[in-house]
C-alpha cells in the first residue's frame, strides 16, 4: 500500500488528491461515473489523485502530453496485467490483457497478424452477409431496440470470423450462454461482483456469482470441445485456425488453456463493444437528421452492396461519424492501468514506484481545449483537423492499444453503411440519451429504440 503525505518540503511533488472519502468516490464512480469525471475535471484539472475501494491510490490523467509521456515510456517500467485483475473472472489468467513483460510482447506478436491488412478485408463479405441476415427480419412499421440487434450482428461476426463456426447446435449454445453471462452484469450495481473479490462466492446456484460460474463452465466446455476438434481438422481462414497454426520463438503451439483465454478475450472485448458503438451511431445519425442526411448522401455516391470494402471504410464523413461516436461516449472510460515499477516523473510530478496511473479516455475526449463544445455531437471536427493518438484514444494506447482496433472500425463502418443504405429508420428516443454502466462497459440507456420507416 502506498501512503502519501503532501504539503511537506521533504515529500515529493504529487498531483492534488480529492478530499472526498473513499466510499463516496467509489459510490459515485459506480453509479454516476460520467458526472463524477466531469466534476473532477472541473475541480482538479487533467491530473489528480483518486481513491476507489478495491483499487490502490491512483493518478487519473487526461492531459495529452502526459498521456504521451506515459504511453511512450519504457514498457518494462510499467506493469498492466496485475492492474487489470477485475477482468480475470471473465477472461482467464492467460488473456493478453493480463500479461506483462516479454510474455505479453510474444503473445501480442502471435495474435496480431489476423487483425490487420488483407486478412481483415477477407471478412468483408461475411460481415455484410451477416448484417443483411439479421436486418432482413426487420419489417416496415415495426420497432426494434438497436443494441441487442447490433449485439446479434457482432456476435455472429465473431463466431464466424474468429471461431469459424457455422450455424448449428454449438454455435447457438455459445451465442445463448455468452449473452446470459453478459446479462449477469446488466445493472450498474452488478459491477460490484467484479470489483470486490469478497463477493465472488458461489453461495447457491441461483446467486448472481453462482449463475455466472455455471454459465462460464458451460461456455468453457463448448470452447474446449471446439478447440479439440479443430486440432484434428484442416486449417481454415478463421482466426482460431490461424492461432492453432501459430508458433512461438521456440516452435511451440498455444495450449488449449491459452487458446481458450484468448478466445474469451476476443468474445468479450470484440463483441459487446462493437455492438454498443453501432447502437450509439444509429442513435446519433437519427437524433441529428442533418448528420444522417449528409452521411446518406455520401453513401449514395457509391453502391454499398458491391463496392470494394476499402472504398466504404475510407469514406470521409462515415469515418468522421464513427470517430465522433467513439469520442463522445467511449465504450470504456479508462485505458488499461499502468503500475509503475520504478519512480517516474510525469508532467513535473514525482510518482513513486507502485503508483497506478489510469488514463481517462472519457475526460480526454471531453477536454474543451481539444474538443470545443465537447458535449455536442459534431462529426465535422474530425474533418477539420487530425487528432493525435494521445488526444483521441477510444481503443487505449501505447503497447496496450486494443489489438482488434482495425477490425472493430472496419466492422463498424461496414455494418453502419449496409444498414443505412437498405433502411430508412426513425428514432423513437427523441430525447438526449445517457451513457449507463453495463458491467465494465458503457451503453446507451434503453438500448436505442428505432422504427423501420422504409426498406430499399
C-alpha positions, 0 to 999 in steps of 0.5 A, spaced: 500 500 500 502 506 498 501 512 503 502 519 501 503 525 505 503 532 501 504 539 503 511 537 506 518 540 503 521 533 504 515 529 500 515 529 493 511 533 488 504 529 487 498 531 483 492 534 488 488 528 491 480 529 492 478 530 499 472 526 498 472 519 502 473 513 499 466 510 499 463 516 496 468 516 490 467 509 489 459 510 490 459 515 485 464 512 480 459 506 480 453 509 479 454 516 476 461 515 473 460 520 467 458 526 472 463 524 477 469 525 471 466 531 469 466 534 476 473 532 477 475 535 471 472 541 473 475 541 480 482 538 479 484 539 472 487 533 467 491 530 473 489 528 480 489 523 485 483 518 486 481 513 491 476 507 489 475 501 494 478 495 491 483 499 487 490 502 490 491 510 490 491 512 483 493 518 478 487 519 473 490 523 467 487 526 461 492 531 459 495 529 452 502 530 453 502 526 459 498 521 456 504 521 451 509 521 456 506 515 459 504 511 453 511 512 450 515 510 456 519 504 457 514 498 457 518 494 462 517 500 467 510 499 467 506 493 469 498 492 466 496 485 467 496 485 475 492 492 474 487 489 470 485 483 475 477 485 475 477 482 468 480 475 470 473 472 472 471 473 465 477 472 461 482 467 464 489 468 467 492 467 460 488 473 456 493 478 453 490 483 457 493 480 463 500 479 461 506 483 462 513 483 460 516 479 454 510 474 455 505 479 453 510 482 447 510 474 444 503 473 445 501 480 442 506 478 436 502 471 435 495 474 435 496 480 431 497 478 424 489 476 423 487 483 425 490 487 420 491 488 412 488 483 407 486 478 412 481 483 415 478 485 408 477 477 407 471 478 412 468 483 408 463 479 405 461 475 411 460 481 415 455 484 410 452 477 409 451 477 416 448 484 417 443 483 411 441 476 415 439 479 421 436 486 418 432 482 413 427 480 419 426 487 420 419 489 417 416 496 415 412 499 421 415 495 426 420 497 432 426 494 434 431 496 440 438 497 436 443 494 441 441 487 442 440 487 434 447 490 433 449 485 439 446 479 434 450 482 428 457 482 432 456 476 435 455 472 429 461 476 426 465 473 431 463 466 431 464 466 424 470 470 423 474 468 429 471 461 431 469 459 424 463 456 426 457 455 422 450 455 424 448 449 428 447 446 435 454 449 438 454 455 435 447 457 438 449 454 445 455 459 445 451 465 442 445 463 448 450 462 454 455 468 452 449 473 452 446 470 459 453 471 462 453 478 459 446 479 462 449 477 469 452 484 469 446 488 466 445 493 472 450 498 474 450 495 481 452 488 478 459 491 477 460 490 484 461 482 483 467 484 479 470 489 483 470 486 490 473 479 490 469 478 497 463 477 493 465 472 488 462 466 492 458 461 489 453 461 495 447 457 491 446 456 484 441 461 483 446 467 486 448 472 481 456 469 482 453 462 482 449 463 475 455 466 472 460 460 474 455 455 471 454 459 465 462 460 464 463 452 465 458 451 460 461 456 455 468 453 457 466 446 455 463 448 448 470 452 447 474 446 449 470 441 445 471 446 439 478 447 440 479 439 440 476 438 434 479 443 430 486 440 432 484 434 428 481 438 422 484 442 416 486 449 417 481 454 415 481 462 414 478 463 421 482 466 426 482 460 431 485 456 425 490 461 424 492 461 432 492 453 432 497 454 426 501 459 430 508 458 433 512 461 438 520 463 438 521 456 440 516 452 435 511 451 440 503 451 439 498 455 444 495 450 449 488 449 449 488 453 456 491 459 452 487 458 446 481 458 450 483 465 454 484 468 448 478 466 445 474 469 451 478 475 450 476 476 443 468 474 445 468 479 450 472 485 448 470 484 440 463 483 441 459 487 446 463 493 444 462 493 437 455 492 438 454 498 443 458 503 438 453 501 432 447 502 437 450 509 439 451 511 431 444 509 429 442 513 435 446 519 433 445 519 425 437 519 427 437 524 433 441 529 428 437 528 421 442 533 418 448 528 420 444 522 417 442 526 411 449 528 409 452 521 411 446 518 406 448 522 401 455 520 401 453 513 401 449 514 395 455 516 391 457 509 391 453 502 391 454 499 398 452 492 396 458 491 391 463 496 392 470 494 394 470 494 402 476 499 402 472 504 398 466 504 404 471 504 410 475 510 407 469 514 406 470 521 409 464 523 413 462 515 415 469 515 418 468 522 421 461 519 424 464 513 427 470 517 430 465 522 433 461 516 436 467 513 439 469 520 442 463 522 445 461 516 449 467 511 449 465 504 450 470 504 456 472 510 460 479 508 462 485 505 458 488 499 461 492 501 468 499 502 468 503 500 475 509 503 475 515 499 477 520 504 478 519 512 480 517 516 474 516 523 473 510 525 469 508 532 467 513 535 473 510 530 478 514 525 482 510 518 482 513 513 486 514 506 484 507 502 485 503 508 483 497 506 478 496 511 473 489 510 469 488 514 463 481 517 462 479 516 455 472 519 457 475 526 460 480 526 454 475 526 449 471 531 453 477 536 454 474 543 451 481 545 449 481 539 444 474 538 443 470 545 443 463 544 445 465 537 447 458 535 449 455 536 442 455 531 437 459 534 431 462 529 426 465 535 422 471 536 427 474 530 425 474 533 418 477 539 420 483 537 423 487 530 425 487 528 432 493 525 435 493 518 438 494 521 445 488 526 444 483 521 441 484 514 444 477 510 444 481 503 443 487 505 449 494 506 447 501 505 447 503 497 447 496 496 450 492 499 444 486 494 443 489 489 438 482 488 434 482 496 433 482 495 425 477 490 425 472 493 430 472 500 425 472 496 419 466 492 422 463 498 424 463 502 418 461 496 414 455 494 418 453 502 419 453 503 411 449 496 409 444 498 414 443 505 412 443 504 405 437 498 405 433 502 411 430 508 412 429 508 420 426 513 425 428 514 432 423 513 437 428 516 443 427 523 441 430 525 447 438 526 449 440 519 451 445 517 457 451 513 457 449 507 463 454 502 466 453 495 463 458 491 467 465 494 465 462 497 459 458 503 457 451 503 453 446 507 451 440 507 456 434 503 453 438 500 448 436 505 442 429 504 440 428 505 432 422 504 427 423 501 420 420 507 416 422 504 409 426 498 406 430 499 399 
